[in-house]
Structures are given as structure tokens and as C-alpha cells.
Amino acid sequence: MNNSKHLTYLLIVVIFIAGFFVAKSYYQPKADHSTEESVILIEQIKTVSKLITVEAYYNELYTYHEYYKFNWSPFQKKAIIRVRAKVSAGYDLGALQFETNEKTKTIYIRNMPKPSILSMDHDLDYYDINQGVFNKFNADDYNKMNHKAKQLIYQKAMESYLLVEAAKKGIDMIKSMQQMAKNVGWEVKMGR
């Protein structure tokens, strides 16, 4: 009888010690065991002739909502995304042609392009990501949200006065070139 009491006490002590170590390992902060690698390759380098005349900064909230068959919580996924973007507009001068006539001291500029959006840089911050039991976010969803957010910013930029401002700055640039040429006895003429 004495041995069974000792075994019971010993078993209780062993269970208590094991429980202590399990609880300690459970509540200890987990060590970060992540690694990162990066390989950067230059795919192509090309020369460009672009003149940025204006930049616009956008800060938009975009809501993505998708559901599978039924619009009930277990079948839907939803995310609220903040899109911060910089859109640059101006002129792609790649097709621009210059011709000079030294006798008449005239510079002819031909094929002046219309202003366009030259570049867009955007960052996404994901807020309030909710996913259902039967409808989870995957990599394709994040890529789709990124693409749609970029389209949203492009559309907002096209609907805004950005290209009008780029055109005004382009006209100012041409007037400045004409004035500089005039100061040295030359004339700048625009043509198609």
C-alpha cells in the first residue's frame, strides 16, 4: 500500500513537471526561423527619351469582395486595401524629330507627341482581411487585387486633369525653348 502511494505521488509530480515544461514552451515567444534570398537579374536596358512634366499622388481605399455561390460568411472573402500611388505624366520624346536650317537660323521640331502617363508607382497596404471557411485568399487573389488597384489608379488619373496639366507644362517648355533660341538669334518652329 505504501508503494502505491509513493507511485501515485511520483506520477503526480511527473505529470506536474511535464505540464510545467509544456506550458512554458507554449507561452514562450517563438523564435523566428525565417530566411530570405534574393537574386536580381537585369533583363534589359534600353535608352529612353521621356520628359516628365507633372506628377500626381493618390491615396485610395479599395474594397475587394468575392463570394463562392452564396453571399454568406463561410463562402465569402473580403479585403480593404489602401493604395498609395505616384503617377508621372509628360511626353515620350522617342519619335521627336529635329531639323536645323543654318541659313535661316531655324530649328524645326516635328512629331511632337501628345502628353501621356509615363509611369505609375504604387504601394498596397492590406487592411481588414476576412476570409470564409470555404473561400480563402491565395496568391492569385493578391495578384488580382494588385492589378485591379493599379487599374483603379490609372482610371482615376485619366479622369483627372493630370494630362491637361502635362500639356500646359509642355507648352511652357516649348515657349521657353523658343525664347532661348530667340535670345541667340534663332527661331524654333513646331510642325507635324
PEURBEL-V7633 format. One record per pair of residues at least 6 apart in sequence whose ideal C-beta (glycine too) atoms are under 6 Angstrom apart, sorted by the first residue. I is the first residue (numbers start at 1). J is the second residue. If there is no record, write none. Layout:
BEGIN
i=I j=J
i=I j=J
END
This chain:
BEGIN
i=49 j=93
i=49 j=94
i=50 j=92
i=50 j=118
i=51 j=90
i=51 j=91
i=51 j=93
i=52 j=88
i=52 j=90
i=52 j=118
i=53 j=90
i=53 j=166
i=53 j=169
i=53 j=170
i=54 j=89
i=54 j=165
i=54 j=166
i=54 j=169
i=55 j=86
i=55 j=88
i=56 j=87
i=56 j=162
i=57 j=86
i=58 j=85
i=58 j=153
i=59 j=84
i=60 j=83
i=61 j=82
i=62 j=81
i=62 j=83
i=62 j=149
i=62 j=152
i=63 j=80
i=64 j=79
i=64 j=145
i=65 j=78
i=66 j=77
i=67 j=75
i=67 j=76
i=68 j=75
i=68 j=135
i=73 j=132
i=74 j=132
i=74 j=133
i=74 j=134
i=75 j=132
i=75 j=134
i=75 j=135
i=76 j=132
i=76 j=135
i=77 j=131
i=77 j=135
i=77 j=137
i=78 j=130
i=79 j=126
i=79 j=129
i=80 j=127
i=80 j=128
i=81 j=124
i=81 j=126
i=82 j=125
i=83 j=122
i=83 j=124
i=83 j=149
i=84 j=123
i=85 j=122
i=85 j=153
i=86 j=121
i=87 j=120
i=87 j=157
i=88 j=118
i=88 j=119
i=89 j=115
i=89 j=117
i=89 j=162
i=89 j=163
i=89 j=166
i=90 j=118
i=90 j=166
i=91 j=113
i=91 j=115
i=91 j=170
i=92 j=113
i=95 j=111
i=96 j=111
i=97 j=110
i=97 j=111
i=99 j=108
i=100 j=107
i=105 j=185
i=105 j=186
i=106 j=187
i=107 j=188
i=108 j=189
i=108 j=191
i=109 j=190
i=110 j=191
i=115 j=163
i=115 j=166
i=115 j=167
i=117 j=157
i=122 j=150
i=122 j=153
i=124 j=149
i=131 j=137
i=177 j=188
i=178 j=188
i=181 j=188
END
